[in-house]
Amino acid sequence: GETPAWFNTWSEVGLITVDDLDGDGVIDYAPAASGTNELTINNDIIVLATPEIAGLPAPVVGLVAAGGLAAALSTASGLLLVISSSVANDIYYKRINHRASEAKQLMVGRIAMGGAILVAGYLGINPPGFVAQVVALAFGLAAASFFPILVLGIFWKRCTAAGATAGILAGDLALAAAIRAVATCGAPADVVAGLLDLFDAAPMGCAGVTTFNAVRQAGVPAGGRVAVFGLGGLGHLAVQFAAKMGYEVVAIARGSDRQRLAKRLGAHAYIDSAGSAPGAALQASGGAHLIISTVPSAKPISELSTGLRPRGQLTLIGIDDGSIDIPADRIVMNAHRITGHLTGSPLNTEEAMRFAVLNDVRPMIERTPLEHANEALTRIQAGQPRCRVVLDATPER
């Protein structure tokens, strides 16, 4: 098939490379250690090509590029001035040669600036990681290191070298703690010990943390009623998490054949949406404090919202490009909340895995060899997999 224009554009600069090595007309992707790889995508394209991939107008793409370039250049120039001044004055003049003339200090500063440019150029050609992560880390490190010194220098005139050093260390430790809290996910000891299979842990980084947060962040009262609309890849985990958190769970799906699965997952009641309007049936049985919609469709949402209790909440985690049409008076008179929810932080993922281990929550998965990823994607697009598909890249597959 034909590739999109943006694909061809970035292929010309080498950020995307495609080579049908086996000549079968199908582009295969596999890690170098596990098979033939015919598709290579540079990480930086996620930042550079996103406006073009999204189909934004050319002027917008140009503005985004110009803004990024301007920010990079202004930051680089400021840092170069700081580096040259620090090396020439703080290091060379104050610690090495107290008698150095201004001309000599200026020469040392220029040499330091040139060295910094060479190092920056090398790292630009050979980046140590994903460019967005490197830039974010650089800004965070600069703010954590320099900001405490600026504050101390302005508000405490008696600040000494030891105090400045302590401020830098405190800022860097705070940055490390922040990164640990929001940007890293460590596998719980139970995963390492084998109590949670790695294939079961994989969906926790997507469907698991999404449903886990959707339930626990809704503020449902203890023993409250939670309805889960859909029993697919998201819904089967939402039912388990809600039941294990102590809520009365109502599962809603199409067909009576799924009632047994709902009960096995922990649901206390089941509503067949094929046989009755789910919102009306839910309201007739007492309503729900929280309804989690996991189906990728906006069409049933309006009717589904009628199943909420006063001050209830409807959370959407399954979406399409449709619109929701709910009468405003129904929302206002019943103090309903209609919200959306999308995944969570790496720390949330770790918490979801730990909760799953302690409370025996497990995803229903289909293990598929990595070389069959294309077939798995086709099945997913057709809605055939029952729950979650996990690609198996282990040598023994």
FIPA-554973 format. One record per residue (C-alpha): residue number from 1; x, y, z. Coordinates in Angstrom, 2 decimals. Example, Ala and Ser with C-alpha at 12.3 -4.5 7.8 and 13.67 -1.06 7.14 Angstrom:
// residues 2
<atom nr="1" u="12.30" v="-4.50" w="7.80"/>
<atom nr="2" u="13.67" v="-1.06" w="7.14"/>
This chain:
// residues 397
<atom nr="1" u="0.00" v="0.00" w="0.00"/>
<atom nr="2" u="0.96" v="3.64" w="-0.28"/>
<atom nr="3" u="2.62" v="5.35" w="2.66"/>
<atom nr="4" u="1.40" v="8.77" w="3.87"/>
<atom nr="5" u="3.20" v="11.92" w="2.81"/>
<atom nr="6" u="4.70" v="12.55" w="6.25"/>
<atom nr="7" u="6.19" v="9.04" w="6.18"/>
<atom nr="8" u="7.99" v="9.74" w="2.92"/>
<atom nr="9" u="9.17" v="13.16" w="4.16"/>
<atom nr="10" u="10.84" v="11.77" w="7.25"/>
<atom nr="11" u="12.20" v="8.77" w="5.37"/>
<atom nr="12" u="14.27" v="11.18" w="3.28"/>
<atom nr="13" u="16.08" v="12.46" w="6.39"/>
<atom nr="14" u="16.63" v="8.97" w="7.77"/>
<atom nr="15" u="14.36" v="9.11" w="10.83"/>
<atom nr="16" u="12.20" v="6.34" w="9.37"/>
<atom nr="17" u="13.68" v="3.48" w="7.37"/>
<atom nr="18" u="11.82" v="0.64" w="5.70"/>
<atom nr="19" u="13.44" v="-2.31" w="3.94"/>
<atom nr="20" u="11.42" v="-5.34" w="2.83"/>
<atom nr="21" u="14.32" v="-7.74" w="3.32"/>
<atom nr="22" u="12.40" v="-10.94" w="2.57"/>
<atom nr="23" u="10.48" v="-9.47" w="-0.37"/>
<atom nr="24" u="7.09" v="-10.68" w="0.84"/>
<atom nr="25" u="5.40" v="-7.26" w="0.56"/>
<atom nr="26" u="4.82" v="-7.16" w="4.32"/>
<atom nr="27" u="6.89" v="-4.96" w="6.63"/>
<atom nr="28" u="7.92" v="-7.00" w="9.67"/>
<atom nr="29" u="9.05" v="-5.51" w="12.96"/>
<atom nr="30" u="11.07" v="-7.40" w="15.54"/>
<atom nr="31" u="13.83" v="-6.57" w="18.05"/>
<atom nr="32" u="17.24" v="-7.23" w="16.59"/>
<atom nr="33" u="17.80" v="-10.18" w="18.92"/>
<atom nr="34" u="14.56" v="-11.97" w="18.04"/>
<atom nr="35" u="14.14" v="-11.73" w="14.27"/>
<atom nr="36" u="14.41" v="-9.73" w="11.09"/>
<atom nr="37" u="13.50" v="-6.08" w="11.55"/>
<atom nr="38" u="12.32" v="-4.20" w="8.45"/>
<atom nr="39" u="11.05" v="-1.01" w="10.13"/>
<atom nr="40" u="13.15" v="1.48" w="12.12"/>
<atom nr="41" u="11.62" v="4.60" w="13.71"/>
<atom nr="42" u="13.79" v="7.17" w="15.47"/>
<atom nr="43" u="12.42" v="8.24" w="18.86"/>
<atom nr="44" u="12.85" v="11.93" w="18.01"/>
<atom nr="45" u="10.17" v="11.73" w="15.32"/>
<atom nr="46" u="7.53" v="11.69" w="18.05"/>
<atom nr="47" u="8.45" v="15.28" w="18.84"/>
<atom nr="48" u="9.42" v="16.51" w="15.40"/>
<atom nr="49" u="6.70" v="14.98" w="13.23"/>
<atom nr="50" u="3.65" v="15.06" w="15.51"/>
<atom nr="51" u="2.14" v="18.27" w="14.01"/>
<atom nr="52" u="2.50" v="16.87" w="10.49"/>
<atom nr="53" u="1.13" v="13.45" w="11.47"/>
<atom nr="54" u="-1.87" v="15.14" w="13.07"/>
<atom nr="55" u="-2.59" v="16.90" w="9.79"/>
<atom nr="56" u="-2.16" v="20.43" w="11.10"/>
<atom nr="57" u="-1.93" v="23.21" w="8.47"/>
<atom nr="58" u="1.53" v="24.09" w="7.18"/>
<atom nr="59" u="1.60" v="27.50" w="8.97"/>
<atom nr="60" u="0.90" v="25.78" w="12.28"/>
<atom nr="61" u="3.66" v="23.25" w="11.66"/>
<atom nr="62" u="6.01" v="26.13" w="10.86"/>
<atom nr="63" u="5.04" v="28.01" w="14.02"/>
<atom nr="64" u="5.60" v="24.91" w="16.15"/>
<atom nr="65" u="9.02" v="24.38" w="14.57"/>
<atom nr="66" u="9.95" v="28.04" w="14.92"/>
<atom nr="67" u="8.82" v="28.14" w="18.54"/>
<atom nr="68" u="10.84" v="25.06" w="19.38"/>
<atom nr="69" u="13.91" v="26.43" w="17.61"/>
<atom nr="70" u="13.58" v="29.81" w="19.32"/>
<atom nr="71" u="13.24" v="28.19" w="22.73"/>
<atom nr="72" u="16.25" v="25.96" w="22.08"/>
<atom nr="73" u="18.45" v="28.81" w="20.84"/>
<atom nr="74" u="17.53" v="31.18" w="23.68"/>
<atom nr="75" u="18.15" v="28.47" w="26.26"/>
<atom nr="76" u="21.43" v="27.46" w="24.65"/>
<atom nr="77" u="22.71" v="31.04" w="24.48"/>
<atom nr="78" u="21.84" v="31.68" w="28.11"/>
<atom nr="79" u="23.53" v="28.49" w="29.28"/>
<atom nr="80" u="26.63" v="29.24" w="27.23"/>
<atom nr="81" u="26.94" v="32.65" w="28.87"/>
<atom nr="82" u="26.54" v="31.09" w="32.32"/>
<atom nr="83" u="29.15" v="28.42" w="31.56"/>
<atom nr="84" u="31.73" v="30.85" w="30.15"/>
<atom nr="85" u="31.24" v="33.31" w="33.02"/>
<atom nr="86" u="31.46" v="30.59" w="35.67"/>
<atom nr="87" u="34.61" v="29.05" w="34.22"/>
<atom nr="88" u="36.36" v="32.40" w="33.61"/>
<atom nr="89" u="35.45" v="34.11" w="36.89"/>
<atom nr="90" u="34.54" v="31.51" w="39.53"/>
<atom nr="91" u="37.04" v="28.83" w="38.56"/>
<atom nr="92" u="39.94" v="30.42" w="36.70"/>
<atom nr="93" u="40.12" v="33.89" w="38.30"/>
<atom nr="94" u="39.09" v="33.07" w="41.89"/>
<atom nr="95" u="40.75" v="29.68" w="42.29"/>
<atom nr="96" u="43.60" v="29.44" w="39.76"/>
<atom nr="97" u="44.98" v="32.87" w="38.83"/>
<atom nr="98" u="43.96" v="35.80" w="41.03"/>
<atom nr="99" u="46.06" v="38.19" w="38.97"/>
<atom nr="100" u="44.52" v="37.37" w="35.59"/>
<atom nr="101" u="43.60" v="40.41" w="33.54"/>
<atom nr="102" u="40.13" v="40.95" w="32.14"/>
<atom nr="103" u="41.45" v="40.14" w="28.66"/>
<atom nr="104" u="42.76" v="36.80" w="29.90"/>
<atom nr="105" u="39.51" v="36.03" w="31.70"/>
<atom nr="106" u="37.64" v="36.80" w="28.48"/>
<atom nr="107" u="39.90" v="34.43" w="26.55"/>
<atom nr="108" u="39.31" v="31.65" w="29.10"/>
<atom nr="109" u="35.57" v="32.27" w="28.89"/>
<atom nr="110" u="35.65" v="31.98" w="25.10"/>
<atom nr="111" u="37.61" v="28.73" w="25.32"/>
<atom nr="112" u="35.08" v="27.36" w="27.81"/>
<atom nr="113" u="32.22" v="28.41" w="25.54"/>
<atom nr="114" u="33.86" v="26.69" w="22.57"/>
<atom nr="115" u="34.33" v="23.51" w="24.60"/>
<atom nr="116" u="30.70" v="23.60" w="25.68"/>
<atom nr="117" u="29.61" v="24.02" w="22.04"/>
<atom nr="118" u="31.70" v="21.01" w="20.99"/>
<atom nr="119" u="30.23" v="18.85" w="23.77"/>
<atom nr="120" u="26.71" v="20.01" w="22.94"/>
<atom nr="121" u="27.28" v="19.29" w="19.25"/>
<atom nr="122" u="28.52" v="15.78" w="20.01"/>
<atom nr="123" u="25.52" v="15.05" w="22.23"/>
<atom nr="124" u="23.23" v="16.47" w="19.55"/>
<atom nr="125" u="24.62" v="14.06" w="16.97"/>
<atom nr="126" u="24.77" v="11.16" w="19.46"/>
<atom nr="127" u="21.92" v="11.84" w="21.92"/>
<atom nr="128" u="22.10" v="9.83" w="25.15"/>
<atom nr="129" u="18.32" v="9.22" w="25.03"/>
<atom nr="130" u="14.95" v="10.40" w="23.78"/>
<atom nr="131" u="15.34" v="14.12" w="23.07"/>
<atom nr="132" u="12.21" v="15.21" w="24.97"/>
<atom nr="133" u="13.30" v="13.29" w="28.08"/>
<atom nr="134" u="16.84" v="14.69" w="27.88"/>
<atom nr="135" u="15.55" v="18.26" w="27.54"/>
<atom nr="136" u="13.09" v="17.79" w="30.41"/>
<atom nr="137" u="15.83" v="16.36" w="32.61"/>
<atom nr="138" u="18.17" v="19.23" w="31.72"/>
<atom nr="139" u="15.57" v="21.86" w="32.62"/>
<atom nr="140" u="14.70" v="20.03" w="35.83"/>
<atom nr="141" u="18.32" v="19.67" w="36.85"/>
<atom nr="142" u="19.06" v="23.32" w="36.12"/>
<atom nr="143" u="16.04" v="24.51" w="38.09"/>
<atom nr="144" u="16.77" v="22.19" w="41.01"/>
<atom nr="145" u="20.43" v="23.19" w="41.16"/>
<atom nr="146" u="20.37" v="26.92" w="40.42"/>
<atom nr="147" u="17.06" v="28.05" w="41.87"/>
<atom nr="148" u="17.97" v="27.37" w="45.53"/>
<atom nr="149" u="21.19" v="29.38" w="45.05"/>
<atom nr="150" u="19.30" v="32.30" w="43.54"/>
<atom nr="151" u="16.83" v="32.30" w="46.41"/>
<atom nr="152" u="19.57" v="32.10" w="49.02"/>
<atom nr="153" u="21.61" v="34.81" w="47.29"/>
<atom nr="154" u="18.66" v="37.22" w="47.16"/>
<atom nr="155" u="17.05" v="36.65" w="50.54"/>
<atom nr="156" u="20.02" v="35.62" w="52.69"/>
<atom nr="157" u="23.10" v="37.77" w="52.22"/>
<atom nr="158" u="25.13" v="35.67" w="54.64"/>
<atom nr="159" u="24.95" v="32.60" w="52.40"/>
<atom nr="160" u="28.32" v="30.82" w="52.27"/>
<atom nr="161" u="29.83" v="28.31" w="49.86"/>
<atom nr="162" u="28.71" v="25.51" w="52.18"/>
<atom nr="163" u="25.18" v="26.88" w="52.18"/>
<atom nr="164" u="25.16" v="27.14" w="48.39"/>
<atom nr="165" u="26.39" v="23.55" w="48.09"/>
<atom nr="166" u="23.71" v="22.40" w="50.51"/>
<atom nr="167" u="21.09" v="24.22" w="48.41"/>
<atom nr="168" u="22.26" v="22.48" w="45.25"/>
<atom nr="169" u="22.21" v="19.06" w="46.91"/>
<atom nr="170" u="18.76" v="19.68" w="48.39"/>
<atom nr="171" u="17.42" v="20.72" w="44.98"/>
<atom nr="172" u="18.92" v="17.71" w="43.22"/>
<atom nr="173" u="17.56" v="15.32" w="45.87"/>
<atom nr="174" u="14.12" v="16.90" w="45.49"/>
<atom nr="175" u="14.34" v="16.41" w="41.70"/>
<atom nr="176" u="15.32" v="12.77" w="42.15"/>
<atom nr="177" u="12.36" v="12.23" w="44.48"/>
<atom nr="178" u="10.00" v="13.92" w="41.99"/>
<atom nr="179" u="11.27" v="11.75" w="39.13"/>
<atom nr="180" u="10.81" v="8.66" w="41.28"/>
<atom nr="181" u="7.25" v="9.70" w="42.11"/>
<atom nr="182" u="5.93" v="10.62" w="38.67"/>
<atom nr="183" u="8.25" v="9.35" w="35.97"/>
<atom nr="184" u="9.43" v="5.86" w="36.88"/>
<atom nr="185" u="7.71" v="2.58" w="37.49"/>
<atom nr="186" u="9.46" v="-0.17" w="39.38"/>
<atom nr="187" u="8.16" v="-3.71" w="39.25"/>
<atom nr="188" u="6.89" v="-4.67" w="42.72"/>
<atom nr="189" u="8.85" v="-7.32" w="44.57"/>
<atom nr="190" u="5.93" v="-9.68" w="43.98"/>
<atom nr="191" u="6.47" v="-9.40" w="40.21"/>
<atom nr="192" u="10.18" v="-10.07" w="40.60"/>
<atom nr="193" u="9.37" v="-13.03" w="42.85"/>
<atom nr="194" u="7.06" v="-14.48" w="40.22"/>
<atom nr="195" u="3.76" v="-13.92" w="42.06"/>
<atom nr="196" u="2.57" v="-11.78" w="39.13"/>
<atom nr="197" u="3.48" v="-13.22" w="35.75"/>
<atom nr="198" u="5.20" v="-10.73" w="33.46"/>
<atom nr="199" u="2.57" v="-11.33" w="30.79"/>
<atom nr="200" u="-0.13" v="-10.54" w="33.35"/>
<atom nr="201" u="1.82" v="-7.47" w="34.44"/>
<atom nr="202" u="2.04" v="-6.08" w="30.90"/>
<atom nr="203" u="-1.64" v="-4.96" w="30.60"/>
<atom nr="204" u="-1.36" v="-3.23" w="33.98"/>
<atom nr="205" u="0.58" v="-0.43" w="32.28"/>
<atom nr="206" u="-2.46" v="0.43" w="30.14"/>
<atom nr="207" u="-5.85" v="-1.15" w="30.81"/>
<atom nr="208" u="-4.92" v="-1.99" w="34.40"/>
<atom nr="209" u="-3.89" v="1.46" w="35.60"/>
<atom nr="210" u="-6.71" v="3.09" w="33.60"/>
<atom nr="211" u="-9.47" v="1.09" w="35.25"/>
<atom nr="212" u="-7.74" v="1.06" w="38.65"/>
<atom nr="213" u="-7.62" v="4.87" w="38.75"/>
<atom nr="214" u="-11.10" v="5.26" w="37.28"/>
<atom nr="215" u="-12.55" v="3.31" w="40.21"/>
<atom nr="216" u="-10.46" v="4.56" w="43.11"/>
<atom nr="217" u="-10.45" v="8.26" w="42.15"/>
<atom nr="218" u="-14.22" v="8.55" w="41.73"/>
<atom nr="219" u="-14.93" v="9.05" w="45.43"/>
<atom nr="220" u="-17.55" v="6.32" w="45.67"/>
<atom nr="221" u="-18.74" v="5.87" w="49.27"/>
<atom nr="222" u="-17.78" v="2.67" w="51.08"/>
<atom nr="223" u="-19.98" v="-0.17" w="49.94"/>
<atom nr="224" u="-21.32" v="1.99" w="47.09"/>
<atom nr="225" u="-22.64" v="0.73" w="43.78"/>
<atom nr="226" u="-20.41" v="0.70" w="40.69"/>
<atom nr="227" u="-21.66" v="-0.23" w="37.22"/>
<atom nr="228" u="-19.25" v="-1.27" w="34.47"/>
<atom nr="229" u="-20.51" v="-0.94" w="30.91"/>
<atom nr="230" u="-18.69" v="-3.43" w="28.69"/>
<atom nr="231" u="-16.79" v="-6.63" w="29.52"/>
<atom nr="232" u="-13.90" v="-6.37" w="27.08"/>
<atom nr="233" u="-10.24" v="-5.52" w="27.60"/>
<atom nr="234" u="-11.03" v="-2.63" w="29.97"/>
<atom nr="235" u="-14.29" v="-3.80" w="31.45"/>
<atom nr="236" u="-13.14" v="-7.18" w="32.75"/>
<atom nr="237" u="-10.43" v="-5.44" w="34.79"/>
<atom nr="238" u="-12.76" v="-2.64" w="35.98"/>
<atom nr="239" u="-15.18" v="-5.26" w="37.37"/>
<atom nr="240" u="-12.38" v="-7.01" w="39.26"/>
<atom nr="241" u="-10.88" v="-3.82" w="40.70"/>
<atom nr="242" u="-14.28" v="-2.48" w="41.80"/>
<atom nr="243" u="-15.26" v="-5.77" w="43.43"/>
<atom nr="244" u="-11.92" v="-6.13" w="45.22"/>
<atom nr="245" u="-12.23" v="-2.56" w="46.54"/>
<atom nr="246" u="-15.43" v="-3.57" w="48.30"/>
<atom nr="247" u="-18.07" v="-2.06" w="46.02"/>
<atom nr="248" u="-21.30" v="-3.65" w="44.84"/>
<atom nr="249" u="-20.63" v="-4.21" w="41.15"/>
<atom nr="250" u="-23.13" v="-4.35" w="38.32"/>
<atom nr="251" u="-21.74" v="-5.58" w="34.99"/>
<atom nr="252" u="-23.48" v="-4.49" w="31.80"/>
<atom nr="253" u="-22.79" v="-6.25" w="28.49"/>
<atom nr="254" u="-24.56" v="-7.48" w="25.38"/>
<atom nr="255" u="-25.92" v="-11.02" w="25.53"/>
<atom nr="256" u="-26.88" v="-13.42" w="28.29"/>
<atom nr="257" u="-23.86" v="-15.59" w="27.54"/>
<atom nr="258" u="-21.58" v="-13.12" w="29.34"/>
<atom nr="259" u="-23.37" v="-13.32" w="32.66"/>
<atom nr="260" u="-21.32" v="-16.30" w="33.81"/>
<atom nr="261" u="-18.08" v="-14.41" w="33.01"/>
<atom nr="262" u="-19.32" v="-11.34" w="34.89"/>
<atom nr="263" u="-20.07" v="-13.42" w="37.98"/>
<atom nr="264" u="-16.68" v="-15.10" w="37.78"/>
<atom nr="265" u="-14.97" v="-11.70" w="37.66"/>
<atom nr="266" u="-16.74" v="-10.61" w="40.85"/>
<atom nr="267" u="-19.90" v="-8.83" w="39.63"/>
<atom nr="268" u="-22.87" v="-9.00" w="42.01"/>
<atom nr="269" u="-25.46" v="-8.40" w="39.28"/>
<atom nr="270" u="-25.66" v="-8.48" w="35.51"/>
<atom nr="271" u="-27.67" v="-6.48" w="32.97"/>
<atom nr="272" u="-28.06" v="-7.69" w="29.38"/>
<atom nr="273" u="-28.01" v="-4.51" w="27.29"/>
<atom nr="274" u="-29.38" v="-6.45" w="24.31"/>
<atom nr="275" u="-32.59" v="-7.22" w="26.14"/>
<atom nr="276" u="-33.26" v="-3.86" w="27.84"/>
<atom nr="277" u="-32.05" v="-0.28" w="27.96"/>
<atom nr="278" u="-29.08" v="-0.47" w="30.37"/>
<atom nr="279" u="-29.61" v="2.93" w="32.01"/>
<atom nr="280" u="-33.28" v="2.31" w="32.71"/>
<atom nr="281" u="-32.61" v="-1.22" w="33.97"/>
<atom nr="282" u="-29.84" v="0.06" w="36.23"/>
<atom nr="283" u="-32.07" v="2.82" w="37.64"/>
<atom nr="284" u="-34.88" v="0.33" w="38.23"/>
<atom nr="285" u="-32.53" v="-1.76" w="40.36"/>
<atom nr="286" u="-31.48" v="1.22" w="42.49"/>
<atom nr="287" u="-29.07" v="3.18" w="40.28"/>
<atom nr="288" u="-25.29" v="3.51" w="40.66"/>
<atom nr="289" u="-22.93" v="5.94" w="42.36"/>
<atom nr="290" u="-20.45" v="5.41" w="39.52"/>
<atom nr="291" u="-20.84" v="4.17" w="35.97"/>
<atom nr="292" u="-17.65" v="3.36" w="34.06"/>
<atom nr="293" u="-18.17" v="3.16" w="30.30"/>
<atom nr="294" u="-15.48" v="1.05" w="28.64"/>
<atom nr="295" u="-17.07" v="0.59" w="25.21"/>
<atom nr="296" u="-15.58" v="2.66" w="22.34"/>
<atom nr="297" u="-18.84" v="4.35" w="21.42"/>
<atom nr="298" u="-20.59" v="7.56" w="22.46"/>
<atom nr="299" u="-24.04" v="6.51" w="21.23"/>
<atom nr="300" u="-25.29" v="4.70" w="24.37"/>
<atom nr="301" u="-23.94" v="7.28" w="26.84"/>
<atom nr="302" u="-27.02" v="9.50" w="27.03"/>
<atom nr="303" u="-29.36" v="6.63" w="27.92"/>
<atom nr="304" u="-26.72" v="5.03" w="30.14"/>
<atom nr="305" u="-26.48" v="8.20" w="32.24"/>
<atom nr="306" u="-30.09" v="7.75" w="33.36"/>
<atom nr="307" u="-28.85" v="4.94" w="35.58"/>
<atom nr="308" u="-26.94" v="7.31" w="37.86"/>
<atom nr="309" u="-28.07" v="8.07" w="41.37"/>
<atom nr="310" u="-28.26" v="11.73" w="42.47"/>
<atom nr="311" u="-24.70" v="13.12" w="42.69"/>
<atom nr="312" u="-23.51" v="10.13" w="40.70"/>
<atom nr="313" u="-20.60" v="10.13" w="38.27"/>
<atom nr="314" u="-20.26" v="8.74" w="34.75"/>
<atom nr="315" u="-16.63" v="8.14" w="33.72"/>
<atom nr="316" u="-15.70" v="7.51" w="30.11"/>
<atom nr="317" u="-12.58" v="5.44" w="29.41"/>
<atom nr="318" u="-13.73" v="3.94" w="26.11"/>
<atom nr="319" u="-14.07" v="6.56" w="23.38"/>
<atom nr="320" u="-14.61" v="7.23" w="19.69"/>
<atom nr="321" u="-15.02" v="10.46" w="17.76"/>
<atom nr="322" u="-18.76" v="10.73" w="18.52"/>
<atom nr="323" u="-20.57" v="13.34" w="20.60"/>
<atom nr="324" u="-22.58" v="13.02" w="23.79"/>
<atom nr="325" u="-26.09" v="14.47" w="24.00"/>
<atom nr="326" u="-27.31" v="14.64" w="27.60"/>
<atom nr="327" u="-30.06" v="17.10" w="28.66"/>
<atom nr="328" u="-28.55" v="19.85" w="30.79"/>
<atom nr="329" u="-31.49" v="19.85" w="33.21"/>
<atom nr="330" u="-30.87" v="16.18" w="34.02"/>
<atom nr="331" u="-27.25" v="16.91" w="34.88"/>
<atom nr="332" u="-28.05" v="20.00" w="36.96"/>
<atom nr="333" u="-31.13" v="18.70" w="38.82"/>
<atom nr="334" u="-29.35" v="15.47" w="39.80"/>
<atom nr="335" u="-25.90" v="17.04" w="40.34"/>
<atom nr="336" u="-24.39" v="14.48" w="37.98"/>
<atom nr="337" u="-20.76" v="14.55" w="36.88"/>
<atom nr="338" u="-19.71" v="13.40" w="33.42"/>
<atom nr="339" u="-15.96" v="12.92" w="33.24"/>
<atom nr="340" u="-13.28" v="11.31" w="31.13"/>
<atom nr="341" u="-10.29" v="9.38" w="32.36"/>
<atom nr="342" u="-7.06" v="8.45" w="30.60"/>
<atom nr="343" u="-4.48" v="6.08" w="32.14"/>
<atom nr="344" u="-2.21" v="7.27" w="35.01"/>
<atom nr="345" u="1.35" v="7.92" w="36.08"/>
<atom nr="346" u="4.09" v="5.27" w="36.26"/>
<atom nr="347" u="3.71" v="5.30" w="40.03"/>
<atom nr="348" u="-0.03" v="4.60" w="39.60"/>
<atom nr="349" u="0.91" v="1.64" w="37.41"/>
<atom nr="350" u="3.12" v="0.28" w="40.17"/>
<atom nr="351" u="0.29" v="0.73" w="42.66"/>
<atom nr="352" u="-2.14" v="-1.05" w="40.33"/>
<atom nr="353" u="0.23" v="-4.01" w="40.02"/>
<atom nr="354" u="0.73" v="-4.19" w="43.76"/>
<atom nr="355" u="-3.04" v="-4.07" w="44.36"/>
<atom nr="356" u="-3.52" v="-6.80" w="41.74"/>
<atom nr="357" u="-1.00" v="-9.04" w="43.49"/>
<atom nr="358" u="-2.52" v="-8.53" w="46.95"/>
<atom nr="359" u="-6.12" v="-8.98" w="45.78"/>
<atom nr="360" u="-5.76" v="-11.59" w="43.03"/>
<atom nr="361" u="-6.76" v="-9.34" w="40.11"/>
<atom nr="362" u="-5.61" v="-10.83" w="36.82"/>
<atom nr="363" u="-6.15" v="-9.80" w="33.20"/>
<atom nr="364" u="-7.51" v="-12.18" w="30.59"/>
<atom nr="365" u="-4.85" v="-12.27" w="27.89"/>
<atom nr="366" u="-3.99" v="-13.86" w="24.59"/>
<atom nr="367" u="-0.27" v="-14.50" w="24.19"/>
<atom nr="368" u="0.83" v="-13.95" w="20.60"/>
<atom nr="369" u="4.34" v="-14.50" w="19.22"/>
<atom nr="370" u="5.96" v="-11.22" w="18.21"/>
<atom nr="371" u="6.34" v="-12.35" w="14.60"/>
<atom nr="372" u="2.52" v="-12.57" w="14.40"/>
<atom nr="373" u="2.03" v="-8.96" w="15.51"/>
<atom nr="374" u="0.49" v="-7.96" w="12.17"/>
<atom nr="375" u="-2.15" v="-10.69" w="12.43"/>
<atom nr="376" u="-2.86" v="-9.68" w="16.03"/>
<atom nr="377" u="-3.35" v="-6.04" w="14.97"/>
<atom nr="378" u="-5.78" v="-7.13" w="12.26"/>
<atom nr="379" u="-7.77" v="-9.13" w="14.81"/>
<atom nr="380" u="-7.82" v="-6.19" w="17.22"/>
<atom nr="381" u="-9.10" v="-3.86" w="14.49"/>
<atom nr="382" u="-11.87" v="-6.38" w="13.79"/>
<atom nr="383" u="-12.75" v="-6.59" w="17.51"/>
<atom nr="384" u="-12.05" v="-10.32" w="17.68"/>
<atom nr="385" u="-9.82" v="-10.71" w="20.77"/>
<atom nr="386" u="-11.82" v="-11.34" w="23.94"/>
<atom nr="387" u="-9.70" v="-9.12" w="26.17"/>
<atom nr="388" u="-6.01" v="-8.12" w="25.98"/>
<atom nr="389" u="-3.39" v="-9.25" w="23.45"/>
<atom nr="390" u="0.19" v="-9.50" w="24.79"/>
<atom nr="391" u="3.07" v="-9.97" w="22.36"/>
<atom nr="392" u="5.54" v="-12.67" w="23.36"/>
<atom nr="393" u="9.14" v="-11.76" w="22.51"/>
<atom nr="394" u="10.80" v="-14.40" w="24.70"/>
<atom nr="395" u="13.34" v="-16.70" w="23.00"/>
<atom nr="396" u="11.40" v="-19.82" w="24.05"/>
<atom nr="397" u="8.15" v="-18.77" w="22.35"/>
